[in-house]
Amino acid sequence: MRGATRLLWLAIVAVYVALAVAAPATIISRHVGSSSAATTRPTPGTRTTVHMAGLKFSPGKLIVVKGTTVVFDNDDVAPHTVTAQSGGGVDSGVLSPGKSFTLVVSSGLAYFCAIHPFMKATVDLSG
């Protein structure tokens, strides 16, 4: 009887460990997979917005013409950054919820959130 009880408790602990590992992995994979799905193409000379919400940048891929003003709005409950992946000099610093960062695009930019490195997106130049 004692061996069966011990085996039951080991099985219960194993289930909880599996759930503790699987839940965050599922959340991250859903956010990473959906961040690059949206593509937006604003018209020349416009101002466009990238939203940070749900631990992702939206749109995940933005196509603009040179000189477009892009506003990065943190609509999330967590702080985020807009940081160039290749050290291209773009770094917003920490943006608390409700804050924004403005960038006039002069070249393509691959960026991420330094706090949540799985958050990645791009701004590409058209033409």
Contacts in CASP RR format, 6 or more apart in sequence:
PFRMAT RR
TARGET T0000
AUTHOR 0000-0000-0000
METHOD contacts of the structure
MODEL  1
MRGATRLLWLAIVAVYVALAVAAPATIISRHVGSSSAATTRPTPGTRTTV
HMAGLKFSPGKLIVVKGTTVVFDNDDVAPHTVTAQSGGGVDSGVLSPGKS
FTLVVSSGLAYFCAIHPFMKATVDLSG
27 55 0 8 1.000
28 55 0 8 1.000
28 118 0 8 1.000
31 54 0 8 1.000
31 55 0 8 1.000
31 56 0 8 1.000
31 118 0 8 1.000
31 119 0 8 1.000
32 56 0 8 1.000
32 118 0 8 1.000
32 119 0 8 1.000
32 120 0 8 1.000
34 56 0 8 1.000
35 56 0 8 1.000
35 57 0 8 1.000
35 58 0 8 1.000
35 60 0 8 1.000
35 119 0 8 1.000
35 120 0 8 1.000
35 121 0 8 1.000
36 60 0 8 1.000
36 61 0 8 1.000
36 120 0 8 1.000
36 121 0 8 1.000
37 60 0 8 1.000
38 58 0 8 1.000
38 59 0 8 1.000
38 60 0 8 1.000
38 61 0 8 1.000
39 59 0 8 1.000
39 60 0 8 1.000
39 61 0 8 1.000
39 62 0 8 1.000
39 63 0 8 1.000
40 48 0 8 1.000
40 59 0 8 1.000
40 61 0 8 1.000
40 62 0 8 1.000
40 63 0 8 1.000
41 63 0 8 1.000
41 64 0 8 1.000
41 126 0 8 1.000
42 48 0 8 1.000
42 62 0 8 1.000
42 63 0 8 1.000
42 64 0 8 1.000
42 68 0 8 1.000
44 65 0 8 1.000
44 68 0 8 1.000
45 65 0 8 1.000
45 67 0 8 1.000
45 68 0 8 1.000
45 69 0 8 1.000
46 68 0 8 1.000
46 69 0 8 1.000
47 68 0 8 1.000
47 69 0 8 1.000
47 70 0 8 1.000
47 71 0 8 1.000
48 62 0 8 1.000
48 64 0 8 1.000
48 68 0 8 1.000
48 69 0 8 1.000
48 70 0 8 1.000
48 71 0 8 1.000
49 70 0 8 1.000
49 71 0 8 1.000
49 72 0 8 1.000
49 73 0 8 1.000
50 57 0 8 1.000
50 58 0 8 1.000
50 59 0 8 1.000
50 60 0 8 1.000
50 62 0 8 1.000
50 70 0 8 1.000
50 71 0 8 1.000
50 72 0 8 1.000
50 73 0 8 1.000
50 121 0 8 1.000
50 123 0 8 1.000
51 57 0 8 1.000
51 58 0 8 1.000
51 73 0 8 1.000
51 75 0 8 1.000
52 58 0 8 1.000
52 72 0 8 1.000
52 73 0 8 1.000
52 74 0 8 1.000
52 75 0 8 1.000
52 76 0 8 1.000
52 80 0 8 1.000
52 95 0 8 1.000
52 113 0 8 1.000
52 119 0 8 1.000
53 75 0 8 1.000
53 76 0 8 1.000
54 76 0 8 1.000
55 76 0 8 1.000
55 78 0 8 1.000
55 116 0 8 1.000
55 118 0 8 1.000
55 119 0 8 1.000
56 119 0 8 1.000
57 72 0 8 1.000
57 111 0 8 1.000
57 113 0 8 1.000
57 119 0 8 1.000
57 120 0 8 1.000
57 121 0 8 1.000
59 121 0 8 1.000
60 121 0 8 1.000
60 122 0 8 1.000
61 121 0 8 1.000
61 122 0 8 1.000
61 124 0 8 1.000
62 70 0 8 1.000
62 121 0 8 1.000
62 122 0 8 1.000
62 123 0 8 1.000
62 124 0 8 1.000
63 123 0 8 1.000
63 124 0 8 1.000
63 125 0 8 1.000
63 126 0 8 1.000
64 70 0 8 1.000
64 105 0 8 1.000
64 123 0 8 1.000
64 124 0 8 1.000
64 125 0 8 1.000
64 126 0 8 1.000
65 125 0 8 1.000
65 126 0 8 1.000
65 127 0 8 1.000
66 105 0 8 1.000
66 106 0 8 1.000
66 107 0 8 1.000
66 125 0 8 1.000
67 104 0 8 1.000
67 105 0 8 1.000
67 106 0 8 1.000
68 104 0 8 1.000
68 105 0 8 1.000
69 102 0 8 1.000
69 103 0 8 1.000
69 104 0 8 1.000
69 105 0 8 1.000
70 102 0 8 1.000
70 103 0 8 1.000
70 104 0 8 1.000
70 105 0 8 1.000
70 123 0 8 1.000
71 100 0 8 1.000
71 101 0 8 1.000
71 102 0 8 1.000
72 82 0 8 1.000
72 92 0 8 1.000
72 95 0 8 1.000
72 100 0 8 1.000
72 101 0 8 1.000
72 102 0 8 1.000
72 103 0 8 1.000
73 98 0 8 1.000
73 100 0 8 1.000
74 80 0 8 1.000
74 95 0 8 1.000
74 96 0 8 1.000
74 97 0 8 1.000
74 98 0 8 1.000
74 99 0 8 1.000
74 100 0 8 1.000
75 97 0 8 1.000
75 98 0 8 1.000
76 97 0 8 1.000
77 97 0 8 1.000
78 97 0 8 1.000
78 115 0 8 1.000
78 116 0 8 1.000
79 94 0 8 1.000
79 95 0 8 1.000
79 96 0 8 1.000
79 97 0 8 1.000
79 115 0 8 1.000
80 94 0 8 1.000
80 95 0 8 1.000
80 113 0 8 1.000
80 115 0 8 1.000
80 116 0 8 1.000
80 119 0 8 1.000
81 91 0 8 1.000
81 92 0 8 1.000
81 93 0 8 1.000
81 94 0 8 1.000
81 95 0 8 1.000
81 113 0 8 1.000
81 114 0 8 1.000
81 115 0 8 1.000
82 90 0 8 1.000
82 91 0 8 1.000
82 92 0 8 1.000
82 93 0 8 1.000
82 95 0 8 1.000
82 101 0 8 1.000
82 103 0 8 1.000
82 111 0 8 1.000
82 113 0 8 1.000
83 90 0 8 1.000
83 91 0 8 1.000
83 92 0 8 1.000
83 93 0 8 1.000
83 111 0 8 1.000
83 112 0 8 1.000
83 113 0 8 1.000
83 114 0 8 1.000
84 90 0 8 1.000
84 91 0 8 1.000
84 109 0 8 1.000
84 110 0 8 1.000
84 111 0 8 1.000
85 110 0 8 1.000
85 111 0 8 1.000
85 112 0 8 1.000
85 120 0 8 1.000
86 110 0 8 1.000
88 109 0 8 1.000
90 103 0 8 1.000
90 109 0 8 1.000
90 111 0 8 1.000
91 114 0 8 1.000
92 101 0 8 1.000
93 101 0 8 1.000
93 114 0 8 1.000
94 115 0 8 1.000
95 101 0 8 1.000
103 109 0 8 1.000
105 123 0 8 1.000
105 125 0 8 1.000
107 125 0 8 1.000
108 122 0 8 1.000
108 123 0 8 1.000
108 124 0 8 1.000
108 125 0 8 1.000
109 122 0 8 1.000
109 123 0 8 1.000
110 120 0 8 1.000
110 121 0 8 1.000
110 122 0 8 1.000
111 120 0 8 1.000
111 121 0 8 1.000
111 122 0 8 1.000
111 123 0 8 1.000
112 119 0 8 1.000
112 120 0 8 1.000
112 121 0 8 1.000
113 119 0 8 1.000
END
